[in-house]
Amino acid sequence: MHGMLSRRFVLLAGVVVALNLALWLAAPGLALRRAIVLELFGPKMVRAQVHLRNGQDWNLDRGVITQVTPTQLTLREFDTKVVQIPLAATTKVVRFGRRVPVSVLAPRWHVVAIWPPFGPAQEVDVERIPRRHR
C-alpha cells in the first residue's frame, strides 16, 4: 500500500512538473506572438488590409482627420496618403473608452478607422484630440 501511494505521488509530481515546464516554455512564445501583433497593429501602423479565414476583408487606417461630414471621413495618413472613408449612423465611434455619436468627430483628431472595402466604417477609435478641442 505504501509503495502504491509513493508511485502515485511520483506520477502526480511528474505530471505537475511537466505541466509547469510546458507552461513556462509556452509563455515566451505567446509573448513573442503578442509582441509581433503589437508591432504590426500598434501605434506605428499606418494602414493595413486584413483577410480573415471566413472570407471577410477589413481595412485599418490611422491618420489625422482633415474633413468630416455625417457620411464621410477624410484622413491624412503618416505617409501623406489621403483616404476617404464612408460613414453611417451605425458607425461606432469610441472616444476614451466611451461610445459617442459620429457628429463629435472633428478635424485634427487622430483616429483609427476599421472598415470593409465596400461599405461604411464599422468603428472609428479616437486616439488623440488636440488641446483646443478638448
C-alpha positions as CSV (number, residue, x, y, z in Angstrom):
1,M,0.0,0.0,0.0
2,H,2.8,2.4,0.9
3,G,4.6,1.6,-2.4
4,M,1.4,2.3,-4.4
5,L,1.0,5.7,-2.6
6,S,4.5,6.7,-3.4
7,R,4.1,5.7,-7.1
8,R,1.0,7.9,-7.3
9,F,2.9,10.7,-5.7
10,V,5.8,10.4,-8.1
11,L,3.4,10.2,-11.1
12,L,1.4,13.2,-9.9
13,A,4.6,15.2,-9.2
14,G,5.9,14.3,-12.7
15,V,2.7,15.5,-14.3
16,V,2.8,18.7,-12.3
17,V,6.4,19.3,-13.2
18,A,5.8,18.5,-16.9
19,L,2.8,20.9,-17.0
20,N,4.7,23.6,-15.2
21,L,7.6,23.2,-17.7
22,A,5.2,23.3,-20.7
23,L,3.6,26.4,-19.5
24,W,6.9,28.0,-18.7
25,L,8.2,27.3,-22.2
26,A,4.9,28.3,-23.9
27,A,4.7,31.7,-22.2
28,P,7.7,33.3,-24.1
29,G,6.2,32.0,-27.4
30,L,2.9,33.6,-26.5
31,A,4.6,36.8,-25.5
32,L,6.5,36.8,-28.8
33,R,3.3,36.5,-30.8
34,R,1.7,39.3,-28.7
35,A,4.8,41.5,-29.4
36,I,4.5,40.9,-33.1
37,V,0.8,41.8,-33.1
38,L,1.5,44.9,-31.1
39,E,4.4,45.8,-33.5
40,L,2.2,45.3,-36.6
41,F,-1.1,46.8,-35.3
42,G,0.2,49.1,-32.6
43,P,0.9,52.9,-32.8
44,K,3.4,52.5,-35.6
45,M,0.8,51.1,-38.0
46,V,-0.2,53.5,-40.8
47,R,-2.6,51.2,-42.7
48,A,-3.4,47.5,-43.0
49,Q,-5.6,45.2,-45.0
50,V,-6.7,42.2,-43.0
51,H,-8.1,39.0,-44.6
52,L,-10.0,36.7,-42.2
53,R,-10.4,33.0,-42.6
54,N,-14.2,33.4,-43.1
55,G,-13.5,35.5,-46.3
56,Q,-14.1,38.9,-44.8
57,D,-11.7,41.7,-45.6
58,W,-11.1,44.8,-43.5
59,N,-9.2,48.0,-43.9
60,L,-7.5,49.7,-40.9
61,D,-6.4,53.3,-41.5
62,R,-4.7,55.5,-38.9
63,G,-4.4,59.2,-39.5
64,V,-5.5,62.8,-38.8
65,I,-9.0,63.9,-39.7
66,T,-8.9,66.7,-42.4
67,Q,-12.6,66.7,-43.1
68,V,-15.6,65.1,-41.7
69,T,-19.3,65.0,-42.7
70,P,-22.1,62.8,-41.5
71,T,-21.4,60.4,-44.4
72,Q,-17.6,60.6,-44.9
73,L,-14.4,60.9,-43.0
74,T,-11.2,62.1,-44.8
75,L,-7.9,61.1,-43.2
76,R,-4.3,62.2,-43.9
77,E,-2.1,59.3,-43.0
78,F,1.5,59.5,-41.8
79,D,2.9,59.0,-45.2
80,T,0.7,61.8,-46.6
81,K,-1.7,59.5,-48.3
82,V,-5.3,60.9,-48.1
83,V,-8.1,58.3,-47.7
84,Q,-11.8,58.9,-47.8
85,I,-13.8,56.5,-45.6
86,P,-17.6,56.3,-45.8
87,L,-19.5,56.7,-42.5
88,A,-23.1,55.7,-41.5
89,A,-25.3,56.2,-38.5
90,T,-24.3,52.7,-37.5
91,T,-20.6,53.6,-37.3
92,K,-19.3,53.1,-33.8
93,V,-17.1,56.0,-32.6
94,V,-15.1,55.3,-29.4
95,R,-13.5,58.2,-27.6
96,F,-11.6,57.5,-24.4
97,G,-13.4,54.1,-24.0
98,R,-16.9,55.6,-24.4
99,R,-19.2,55.4,-27.4
100,V,-20.0,58.8,-28.8
101,P,-22.0,59.9,-31.9
102,V,-20.3,60.4,-35.3
103,S,-21.2,64.1,-35.1
104,V,-18.5,64.7,-32.4
105,L,-15.6,63.9,-34.8
106,A,-13.6,67.0,-35.8
107,P,-10.6,68.0,-37.9
108,R,-7.2,67.4,-36.4
109,W,-8.3,64.4,-34.3
110,H,-6.1,61.4,-34.6
111,V,-8.1,58.2,-35.2
112,V,-8.0,54.6,-36.4
113,A,-10.9,53.6,-38.7
114,I,-11.9,50.0,-39.3
115,W,-14.0,49.5,-42.4
116,P,-14.8,46.9,-45.0
117,P,-13.6,47.5,-48.6
118,F,-17.2,48.2,-49.7
119,G,-19.3,50.0,-47.1
120,P,-19.2,52.4,-44.2
121,A,-16.7,52.2,-41.4
122,Q,-17.7,49.8,-38.6
123,E,-15.7,51.6,-36.0
124,V,-13.6,54.8,-35.5
125,D,-11.3,54.9,-32.5
126,V,-10.2,58.3,-31.3
127,E,-6.6,58.1,-30.2
128,R,-5.8,61.8,-29.6
129,I,-7.5,65.1,-29.6
130,P,-5.6,68.4,-30.0
131,R,-5.7,70.5,-26.8
132,R,-8.1,73.2,-28.1
133,H,-10.7,70.6,-29.0
134,R,-10.9,69.0,-25.5
